[in-house]
């Protein structure tokens, strides 16, 4: 996973938050966000 203009801390925070939130919903949203960008 390569982050452009995004600090590693943010990625870890999002990842940890996704784990707590609905796995499917969070993963789908994260994928859409990454693809949109």
C-alpha distance matrix in Angstrom:
0.0 3.8 6.6 9.9 12.9 11.4 12.3 10.5 13.6 13.1 9.8 11.7 14.7 13.4 12.0 15.5 17.3 15.9 17.2 20.5 20.7 21.3 18.5 19.0 19.7 16.9 14.2 16.0 16.2 12.6 11.7 14.7 13.8 10.4 12.3 15.3 13.7
3.8 0.0 3.8 6.5 9.8 9.1 10.4 9.6 13.1 12.6 10.1 12.7 15.5 14.4 14.0 17.4 18.9 18.0 19.7 22.7 22.9 23.7 21.3 21.7 21.9 19.0 16.7 18.1 17.7 14.1 13.4 15.6 14.0 10.5 12.5 14.9 12.5
6.6 3.8 0.0 3.8 6.3 5.3 7.3 7.5 10.7 9.8 8.1 11.3 13.4 12.5 13.0 16.3 17.4 17.0 19.2 21.8 21.8 23.1 21.1 21.8 21.3 18.2 16.6 17.9 16.7 13.1 13.3 15.0 12.6 9.6 12.3 13.8 10.9
9.9 6.5 3.8 0.0 3.8 5.3 8.2 10.0 12.9 11.6 10.9 14.4 15.9 15.0 16.2 19.3 20.0 19.8 22.3 24.6 24.3 25.6 24.0 24.3 23.5 20.4 19.1 19.9 18.3 15.0 15.1 15.9 13.2 10.5 12.6 13.3 9.8
12.9 9.8 6.3 3.8 0.0 3.8 6.6 9.6 11.8 10.5 11.1 14.4 15.3 14.9 16.8 19.5 19.9 20.3 23.0 24.8 24.6 26.4 25.2 25.8 24.6 21.4 20.7 21.5 19.4 16.3 17.1 17.6 14.3 12.4 14.9 14.9 11.2
11.4 9.1 5.3 5.3 3.8 0.0 3.8 6.5 8.4 6.8 7.4 10.7 11.5 11.3 13.2 15.7 16.2 16.8 19.4 21.2 21.2 23.1 22.0 23.0 21.8 18.4 17.9 19.2 17.1 13.8 15.2 16.1 12.8 11.2 14.4 14.7 11.5
12.3 10.4 7.3 8.2 6.6 3.8 0.0 3.8 5.3 5.5 6.8 9.1 10.2 11.2 12.8 14.6 15.7 17.0 19.0 20.6 21.3 23.7 22.5 24.1 23.2 19.5 19.2 21.1 19.1 15.8 17.5 18.9 15.7 14.2 17.6 18.2 15.2
10.5 9.6 7.5 10.0 9.6 6.5 3.8 0.0 3.8 5.4 5.1 6.3 8.6 9.9 10.5 12.3 14.1 15.2 16.6 18.7 19.8 22.1 20.6 22.4 22.1 18.3 17.7 20.2 18.7 15.2 16.8 19.0 16.3 14.4 18.0 19.2 16.6
13.6 13.1 10.7 12.9 11.8 8.4 5.3 3.8 0.0 3.8 5.5 5.2 6.1 8.6 9.8 10.5 12.1 14.1 15.4 16.8 18.2 20.9 20.0 22.3 21.6 17.8 18.0 20.6 18.8 15.6 18.0 19.9 17.1 16.0 19.8 20.6 18.3
13.1 12.6 9.8 11.6 10.5 6.8 5.5 5.4 3.8 0.0 3.8 5.4 5.0 6.1 8.4 9.8 10.3 12.0 14.2 15.4 16.1 18.7 18.0 19.9 18.8 15.1 15.5 17.7 15.5 12.5 15.2 16.7 13.7 13.1 16.9 17.4 15.3
9.8 10.1 8.1 10.9 11.1 7.4 6.8 5.1 5.5 3.8 0.0 3.8 5.4 5.2 6.0 8.5 9.8 10.4 12.3 14.4 15.0 17.1 15.8 17.5 17.0 13.2 12.9 15.4 13.9 10.4 12.6 14.8 12.3 11.1 14.8 16.1 14.3
11.7 12.7 11.3 14.4 14.4 10.7 9.1 6.3 5.2 5.4 3.8 0.0 3.8 5.5 5.0 6.0 8.4 9.7 10.6 12.5 14.1 16.5 15.2 17.7 17.5 13.7 13.7 16.8 15.6 12.4 14.9 17.4 15.3 14.4 18.0 19.4 17.9
14.7 15.5 13.4 15.9 15.3 11.5 10.2 8.6 6.1 5.0 5.4 3.8 0.0 3.8 5.4 5.2 6.0 8.5 10.0 10.8 12.1 15.1 14.7 17.3 16.4 12.7 13.7 16.5 14.8 12.2 15.3 17.3 14.9 14.9 18.6 19.4 18.2
13.4 14.4 12.5 15.0 14.9 11.3 11.2 9.9 8.6 6.1 5.2 5.5 3.8 0.0 3.8 5.5 5.0 6.0 8.6 9.9 10.1 12.6 12.0 14.1 13.0 9.3 10.2 12.8 11.0 8.4 11.7 13.6 11.4 11.7 15.3 16.2 15.4
12.0 14.0 13.0 16.2 16.8 13.2 12.8 10.5 9.8 8.4 6.0 5.0 5.4 3.8 0.0 3.8 5.4 5.1 6.4 8.9 9.9 11.8 10.3 12.7 12.7 9.0 9.0 12.4 11.7 8.9 11.5 14.3 12.9 12.6 15.9 17.6 17.0
15.5 17.4 16.3 19.3 19.5 15.7 14.6 12.3 10.5 9.8 8.5 6.0 5.2 5.5 3.8 0.0 3.8 5.4 5.2 6.6 8.8 11.5 10.7 13.9 13.9 10.5 11.4 14.9 14.1 12.0 14.9 17.4 16.1 16.2 19.5 20.9 20.4
17.3 18.9 17.4 20.0 19.9 16.2 15.7 14.1 12.1 10.3 9.8 8.4 6.0 5.0 5.4 3.8 0.0 3.8 5.4 5.2 6.2 9.4 9.7 12.7 11.7 8.4 10.5 13.4 12.0 10.7 14.1 16.0 14.6 15.6 18.8 19.6 19.5
15.9 18.0 17.0 19.8 20.3 16.8 17.0 15.2 14.1 12.0 10.4 9.7 8.5 6.0 5.1 5.4 3.8 0.0 3.8 5.4 4.9 6.9 6.3 9.0 8.5 5.1 6.8 10.0 9.3 8.2 11.2 13.4 12.8 13.7 16.5 17.7 18.2
17.2 19.7 19.2 22.3 23.0 19.4 19.0 16.6 15.4 14.2 12.3 10.6 10.0 8.6 6.4 5.2 5.4 3.8 0.0 3.8 5.5 7.1 6.0 9.6 10.3 7.8 8.8 12.3 12.5 11.4 13.9 16.5 16.3 16.8 19.5 21.1 21.5
20.5 22.7 21.8 24.6 24.8 21.2 20.6 18.7 16.8 15.4 14.4 12.5 10.8 9.9 8.9 6.6 5.2 5.4 3.8 0.0 3.8 6.7 7.6 11.1 11.0 8.9 11.2 14.2 13.8 13.4 16.4 18.4 17.9 19.1 21.9 22.9 23.4
20.7 22.9 21.8 24.3 24.6 21.2 21.3 19.8 18.2 16.1 15.0 14.1 12.1 10.1 9.9 8.8 6.2 4.9 5.5 3.8 0.0 3.8 6.0 8.8 7.8 6.2 9.3 11.5 11.0 11.5 14.5 15.9 15.8 17.5 19.9 20.7 21.7
21.3 23.7 23.1 25.6 26.4 23.1 23.7 22.1 20.9 18.7 17.1 16.5 15.1 12.6 11.8 11.5 9.4 6.9 7.1 6.7 3.8 0.0 3.8 5.6 5.3 5.6 8.1 9.7 10.2 11.5 13.7 15.1 15.9 17.6 19.4 20.4 22.0
18.5 21.3 21.1 24.0 25.2 22.0 22.5 20.6 20.0 18.0 15.8 15.2 14.7 12.0 10.3 10.7 9.7 6.3 6.0 7.6 6.0 3.8 0.0 3.8 5.6 5.3 5.8 8.4 9.9 10.3 11.8 14.0 15.1 16.1 17.8 19.5 20.9
19.0 21.7 21.8 24.3 25.8 23.0 24.1 22.4 22.3 19.9 17.5 17.7 17.3 14.1 12.7 13.9 12.7 9.0 9.6 11.1 8.8 5.6 3.8 0.0 3.8 5.6 5.2 6.0 8.5 9.8 10.4 12.1 14.1 15.3 16.2 17.8 19.9
19.7 21.9 21.3 23.5 24.6 21.8 23.2 22.1 21.6 18.8 17.0 17.5 16.4 13.0 12.7 13.9 11.7 8.5 10.3 11.0 7.8 5.3 5.6 3.8 0.0 3.8 5.5 5.2 6.0 8.5 9.9 10.5 12.1 14.2 15.2 16.1 18.2
16.9 19.0 18.2 20.4 21.4 18.4 19.5 18.3 17.8 15.1 13.2 13.7 12.7 9.3 9.0 10.5 8.4 5.1 7.8 8.9 6.2 5.6 5.3 5.6 3.8 0.0 3.8 5.5 5.1 6.0 8.5 9.8 10.4 12.1 14.0 15.0 16.4
14.2 16.7 16.6 19.1 20.7 17.9 19.2 17.7 18.0 15.5 12.9 13.7 13.7 10.2 9.0 11.4 10.5 6.8 8.8 11.2 9.3 8.1 5.8 5.2 5.5 3.8 0.0 3.8 5.5 5.0 6.0 8.5 9.7 10.4 12.0 13.8 15.3
16.0 18.1 17.9 19.9 21.5 19.2 21.1 20.2 20.6 17.7 15.4 16.8 16.5 12.8 12.4 14.9 13.4 10.0 12.3 14.2 11.5 9.7 8.4 6.0 5.2 5.5 3.8 0.0 3.8 5.5 5.2 6.2 8.6 10.0 10.5 11.9 14.2
16.2 17.7 16.7 18.3 19.4 17.1 19.1 18.7 18.8 15.5 13.9 15.6 14.8 11.0 11.7 14.1 12.0 9.3 12.5 13.8 11.0 10.2 9.9 8.5 6.0 5.1 5.5 3.8 0.0 3.8 5.5 5.1 6.1 8.6 9.8 10.2 12.2
12.6 14.1 13.1 15.0 16.3 13.8 15.8 15.2 15.6 12.5 10.4 12.4 12.2 8.4 8.9 12.0 10.7 8.2 11.4 13.4 11.5 11.5 10.3 9.8 8.5 6.0 5.0 5.5 3.8 0.0 3.8 5.4 5.0 6.1 8.5 9.7 10.7
11.7 13.4 13.3 15.1 17.1 15.2 17.5 16.8 18.0 15.2 12.6 14.9 15.3 11.7 11.5 14.9 14.1 11.2 13.9 16.4 14.5 13.7 11.8 10.4 9.9 8.5 6.0 5.2 5.5 3.8 0.0 3.8 5.4 5.2 6.0 8.3 9.9
14.7 15.6 15.0 15.9 17.6 16.1 18.9 19.0 19.9 16.7 14.8 17.4 17.3 13.6 14.3 17.4 16.0 13.4 16.5 18.4 15.9 15.1 14.0 12.1 10.5 9.8 8.5 6.2 5.1 5.4 3.8 0.0 3.8 5.5 5.0 5.8 8.4
13.8 14.0 12.6 13.2 14.3 12.8 15.7 16.3 17.1 13.7 12.3 15.3 14.9 11.4 12.9 16.1 14.6 12.8 16.3 17.9 15.8 15.9 15.1 14.1 12.1 10.4 9.7 8.6 6.1 5.0 5.4 3.8 0.0 3.8 5.5 5.1 6.2
10.4 10.5 9.6 10.5 12.4 11.2 14.2 14.4 16.0 13.1 11.1 14.4 14.9 11.7 12.6 16.2 15.6 13.7 16.8 19.1 17.5 17.6 16.1 15.3 14.2 12.1 10.4 10.0 8.6 6.1 5.2 5.5 3.8 0.0 3.8 5.5 5.2
12.3 12.5 12.3 12.6 14.9 14.4 17.6 18.0 19.8 16.9 14.8 18.0 18.6 15.3 15.9 19.5 18.8 16.5 19.5 21.9 19.9 19.4 17.8 16.2 15.2 14.0 12.0 10.5 9.8 8.5 6.0 5.0 5.5 3.8 0.0 3.8 5.3
15.3 14.9 13.8 13.3 14.9 14.7 18.2 19.2 20.6 17.4 16.1 19.4 19.4 16.2 17.6 20.9 19.6 17.7 21.1 22.9 20.7 20.4 19.5 17.8 16.1 15.0 13.8 11.9 10.2 9.7 8.3 5.8 5.1 5.5 3.8 0.0 3.8
13.7 12.5 10.9 9.8 11.2 11.5 15.2 16.6 18.3 15.3 14.3 17.9 18.2 15.4 17.0 20.4 19.5 18.2 21.5 23.4 21.7 22.0 20.9 19.9 18.2 16.4 15.3 14.2 12.2 10.7 9.9 8.4 6.2 5.2 5.3 3.8 0.0
